């Protein structure tokens, strides 16, 4: 067997989306994913109006809202609010949203425990239908690995290892110098979430995160984390972002060992910045004489972002048409270029908070992901068991 599920459960009638934040992660991941999934995006807001207007024109978004409050006046609870802002701004934005609104919050859920507690408190006070956008768990290779495990093909899981040894030029995003425990909060958090989604919460965690001479202004850029479980189960996360000696020994993989077999997949997004390397997934078990390669249908960027938005959609009320409520304020409406939303230009280079999409060749339908590198300031308007729900 070489074909496994790589598609998240999709809503039958997706609710319209209001985008808050028009930076690099929205342009190069969120909106290309929603375009592929045919999720309607009806409005965008950013503190930089020019960024919002540019994004609206490029993706055929009809309305640029003047503020989050203006957006709420227009759309109320009839939409999903998609936040792609710095973590330190999340709680303030949530307070402006209407009670019982549906919201997808870009990770991390605050940069420290105090911010996370405040976000949780606001979500509970306002009864928000909220989720955090940890999208690695819905990347095609993650879903395929989950399916292999669910079918019992590798037996009981004994160990999960996440290994990253790459060169990441953190200096491109100087705002990360302000982040506490930067490497864990903005990178390794994805692997921790994926592990928890596969095998649950550990009984104990041991972690060490330290600096690297290549990035002296960052709190940390290499981490070692051990998650301890009962019943002979454990998970390891080992990240090192200072390997500048070419691609031969770079590594970026998840390996899952079971009692009857094993799975390993490469996350090419992290490697050979900014061009990336290919993704692949292989698996084997006691009944096979060799490793089997699984053809992948997509990659982390942008395909995984379909899954996180699809996951928050069922939290919403019944889907409705994207009709804006009357507002006393004037909104800027931008017409579409032709009958279809404008696609990102060919040849542009995409990025996560820590690195751009690079290796992900043609998207379904012959389209390509945008590949222009966002500036540090632009990328601050950034960035699941399903997703973490408040």
C-alpha positions in Angstrom: 0.0 0.0 0.0 1.5 3.4 -1.0 -1.5 5.8 -0.9 -2.7 7.2 2.4 -5.1 10.0 3.3 -3.5 13.5 2.9 -6.6 15.5 2.9 -8.2 17.2 6.0 -11.9 17.0 6.6 -13.4 19.9 4.7 -16.5 21.9 5.5 -19.4 21.5 3.1 -20.3 25.2 3.2 -17.2 27.2 4.3 -18.0 30.4 6.0 -16.4 33.6 4.6 -13.1 34.8 6.1 -11.9 38.2 7.3 -8.1 38.5 7.3 -6.5 40.6 10.1 -2.9 41.2 9.1 -1.6 41.6 5.6 2.1 40.6 6.0 4.2 37.9 4.5 2.5 34.9 6.1 -0.9 36.0 5.0 0.3 36.6 1.5 2.4 33.5 1.0 0.6 30.9 3.0 -2.9 31.7 4.3 -4.4 33.2 1.1 -2.8 30.8 -1.4 -4.2 28.0 0.7 -7.7 29.5 0.8 -7.5 30.0 -2.9 -6.7 26.4 -3.5 -9.5 25.3 -1.1 -12.0 27.8 -2.6 -12.6 29.4 0.9 -14.0 32.9 0.3 -12.1 35.8 1.8 -14.3 38.9 2.0 -12.2 41.5 3.8 -8.7 42.4 5.0 -7.3 44.8 7.5 -3.8 45.8 8.3 -2.3 48.7 10.3 -0.5 49.6 7.0 -3.4 50.4 4.6 -1.1 50.1 1.6 -0.3 46.5 2.5 -3.9 45.6 2.9 -4.9 47.3 -0.4 -2.1 45.5 -2.3 -3.1 42.2 -0.8 -6.8 42.8 -1.7 -5.9 43.6 -5.3 -3.6 40.6 -5.7 -6.1 38.1 -4.3 -9.4 39.6 -5.4 -10.6 40.6 -1.9 -13.4 43.1 -2.3 -13.2 45.1 0.9 -10.3 46.7 2.8 -11.6 47.5 6.3 -10.4 50.7 8.0 -10.0 49.0 11.4 -10.8 45.8 13.2 -13.9 47.6 14.6 -15.0 48.5 11.2 -14.6 45.0 10.0 -16.7 43.8 13.0 -19.4 46.4 12.2 -19.6 45.0 8.6 -19.5 41.2 9.2 -20.3 40.5 12.9 -20.3 36.8 13.6 -21.1 35.7 10.1 -17.4 35.1 9.3 -14.2 33.5 10.6 -11.7 36.0 11.7 -8.2 35.0 10.6 -5.5 36.6 12.8 -1.9 36.8 11.4 -0.4 39.4 13.8 2.4 39.4 16.4 1.5 37.3 19.4 1.7 40.2 21.7 -1.2 41.9 19.9 -3.7 39.0 19.9 -5.5 39.6 23.2 -6.2 43.2 22.3 -7.7 42.2 18.9 -9.8 39.5 20.4 -11.4 42.0 22.8 -12.7 43.9 19.7 -14.3 40.9 18.1 -18.0 40.2 18.8 -18.9 37.7 21.4 -19.2 34.1 20.1 -17.2 35.0 17.0 -15.2 32.3 15.3 -11.4 33.0 15.1 -8.3 31.3 14.0 -5.2 32.7 15.9 -1.8 32.5 14.4 0.7 30.7 16.6 2.2 31.2 19.1 -0.6 31.6 21.6 1.3 34.4 23.3 5.1 34.7 23.7 4.9 33.8 27.4 2.6 32.2 29.9 1.0 35.5 31.0 0.1 36.3 27.4 -1.3 32.8 26.9 -3.4 33.1 30.0 -4.8 36.4 28.9 -5.7 35.0 25.5 -7.5 32.1 27.1 -9.3 34.4 29.5 -10.6 36.6 26.7 -11.7 33.7 24.7 -13.7 32.3 27.6 -15.1 35.7 28.6 -16.4 36.4 25.1 -17.3 32.7 24.4 -15.2 32.8 21.2 -15.0 29.7 19.0 -11.2 29.9 18.8 -8.4 27.8 17.6 -4.6 28.2 17.2 -3.0 27.9 13.8 -0.5 25.0 14.3 -0.7 23.9 10.7 2.2 21.3 10.6 -0.3 18.7 11.9 -2.3 19.1 8.7 0.5 19.1 6.3 0.1 16.3 3.7 3.0 14.2 5.1 1.7 14.6 8.7 -1.8 13.4 7.6 -0.3 10.4 5.8 1.7 9.5 8.8 -1.3 9.7 11.0 -3.3 7.4 8.6 -0.5 4.8 8.6 -0.5 4.8 12.4 -4.3 4.7 12.6 -4.4 1.6 10.4 -2.0 -0.2 12.8 0.6 -0.7 10.1 3.5 0.2 12.5 2.0 -1.2 15.6 2.1 0.8 18.9 4.1 4.0 18.7 7.3 3.8 20.8 9.2 7.0 19.9 8.9 10.1 17.8 12.0 12.1 16.8 12.0 15.6 15.3 15.5 16.5 14.0 16.4 19.8 12.3 20.0 20.7 11.4 19.9 23.6 8.9 21.2 27.1 8.4 18.5 29.7 9.1 19.4 33.3 8.5 17.5 34.7 11.4 18.9 38.2 10.8 16.3 38.7 8.1 13.7 39.0 10.9 15.2 41.4 13.4 12.0 41.6 15.4 12.7 38.1 16.7 15.4 39.6 18.8 12.7 40.6 21.3 11.1 37.1 21.6 11.8 35.1 24.8 12.9 31.5 24.2 12.7 32.4 20.5 13.6 29.0 19.0 11.0 27.1 20.9 8.2 29.7 20.7 8.6 30.4 17.0 9.9 27.1 15.5 10.1 24.0 17.7 6.5 24.7 18.9 5.3 23.1 15.6 7.0 19.8 16.4 5.8 19.8 20.0 2.2 20.4 18.7 2.5 17.6 16.1 3.8 15.2 18.7 1.0 16.0 21.1 -1.6 15.6 18.3 -0.2 12.1 17.6 0.4 10.7 21.1 -1.1 13.1 23.6 0.4 15.1 26.4 3.6 13.9 28.2 3.9 13.4 31.9 7.1 15.3 32.0 9.2 17.6 29.7 12.9 18.4 29.9 14.2 21.2 27.7 17.4 23.2 27.0 17.5 26.1 24.6 20.6 28.2 24.0 22.2 30.8 21.8 24.4 30.2 18.8 27.4 32.5 17.9 25.8 33.1 14.4 22.8 34.7 16.1 24.1 36.5 19.2 21.1 38.8 19.5 18.5 36.1 19.7 17.6 34.5 23.0 18.1 31.1 21.5 18.4 29.3 18.2 19.0 25.7 19.1 17.0 23.5 21.4 16.9 20.0 22.8 13.6 18.8 24.3 12.6 15.4 25.7 8.9 14.5 26.3 8.5 11.7 28.7 5.4 9.4 28.7 4.4 6.2 30.5 4.5 2.8 28.9 7.9 3.0 27.2 6.9 6.0 25.0 9.0 9.1 24.5 9.5 11.9 22.0 12.6 14.0 21.2 13.0 17.4 19.5 16.5 18.4 18.5 17.0 21.6 16.5 20.2 23.4 15.3 19.9 26.4 13.0 23.7 27.1 12.5 24.7 24.4 10.1 26.3 26.6 7.3 28.3 23.9 5.6 26.1 23.2 2.7 23.2 20.8 2.1 25.0 17.5 2.3 24.5 17.0 6.0 21.5 19.2 6.6 18.6 17.4 8.1 14.9 18.2 8.6 12.7 15.2 9.4 10.2 13.5 11.7 10.8 9.8 12.4 8.2 7.6 14.1 9.2 4.2 15.5 6.5 1.6 16.3 6.5 -2.0 17.6 6.0 -3.3 14.0 7.3 -0.7 11.7 8.5 2.9 11.2 7.7 6.1 9.3 10.1 8.9 8.3 9.3 12.1 6.4 11.5 15.0 5.3 10.3 18.6 5.7 12.2 20.2 2.9 10.8 23.7 3.7 13.5 24.1 6.4 16.5 23.2 4.2 18.8 25.0 1.9 17.3 28.4 2.7 15.8 30.0 0.7 15.4 27.5 -2.1 14.5 24.4 0.0 14.7 20.7 -0.8 12.1 18.2 -1.7 9.6 16.6 0.7 9.3 12.9 1.0 7.7 10.2 3.2 8.8 6.6 3.5 7.5 3.8 5.8 8.1 0.1 6.5 7.0 -2.7 8.8 7.7 -6.4 9.6 5.7 -7.6 6.5 7.8 -5.6 4.0 11.4 -6.3 2.9 12.1 -2.6 2.1 11.0 1.0 2.7 8.0 2.2 0.7 7.7 5.7 -0.6 4.4 7.5 -0.4 3.6 10.1 -3.2 2.8 13.4 -1.6 0.0 15.7 -2.8 1.3 18.9 -1.4 3.6 20.4 1.3 3.7 22.4 4.5 3.3 25.7 2.6 0.7 26.5 1.6 -1.3 23.2 1.8 -1.2 22.7 5.5 -3.0 26.1 6.0 -6.1 24.6 4.4 -6.4 22.1 7.2 -6.3 24.6 10.1 -8.9 26.8 8.5 -11.1 23.8 7.7 -10.7 22.7 11.3 -12.1 25.9 12.7 -15.0 26.1 10.2 -17.0 23.4 12.0 -16.8 25.4 15.2 -18.8 28.1 13.4 -22.6 28.3 13.2 -24.2 27.1 9.9 -22.5 28.7 7.0 -24.0 31.8 5.5 -23.5 33.9 2.5 -20.8 36.5 2.6 -23.2 39.5 2.9 -21.7 42.5 4.8 -23.9 44.2 7.3 -24.8 47.8 6.6 -22.2 50.2 8.2 -22.3 53.9 8.9 -18.6 54.0 8.0 -17.4 54.0 4.4 -15.3 51.0 3.4 -12.9 50.9 0.5 -14.1 48.4 -2.1 -11.6 47.0 -4.6 -12.8 45.4 -7.8 -11.5 42.1 -9.1 -9.2 42.0 -12.0 -11.3 40.1 -14.4 -13.6 37.3 -13.2 -11.1 35.4 -11.1 -9.0 36.5 -8.1 -5.5 37.6 -9.2 -2.9 34.9 -8.5 0.4 35.6 -6.9 3.0 36.3 -9.5 5.1 33.5 -10.9 8.6 33.4 -9.6 7.9 35.2 -6.3 9.5 33.4 -2.9 7.4 32.6 0.1 8.2 32.5 3.8 7.2 31.2 7.2 8.0 33.4 10.2 11.4 31.7 10.1 11.9 30.8 6.5 10.2 31.1 3.1 8.5 28.5 1.0 10.9 27.5 -1.6 10.8 23.9 -2.5 7.1 23.6 -3.4 6.9 23.5 -7.0 3.6 23.7 -8.8 0.4 23.9 -6.9 -2.7 22.0 -8.1 -4.2 23.4 -11.3 -0.8 24.5 -12.6 -0.5 27.5 -10.2 2.6 28.4 -8.3 3.0 29.7 -4.8 4.2 33.3 -4.7 7.9 33.4 -4.0 8.8 37.0 -3.1 10.7 37.4 0.2 8.8 39.5 2.7 10.7 42.1 4.7 11.1 41.7 8.4 8.5 44.4 9.1 6.1 42.8 6.7 6.6 39.3 8.2 5.7 40.6 11.7 2.1 40.5 10.5 2.6 36.8 10.7 2.2 33.5 12.0 -4.0 21.5 16.2 -5.8 16.3 17.9 -7.2 19.2 15.5 -6.3 22.5 16.8 -6.0 23.9 20.4 -9.4 25.2 21.2 -10.0 27.8 23.9 
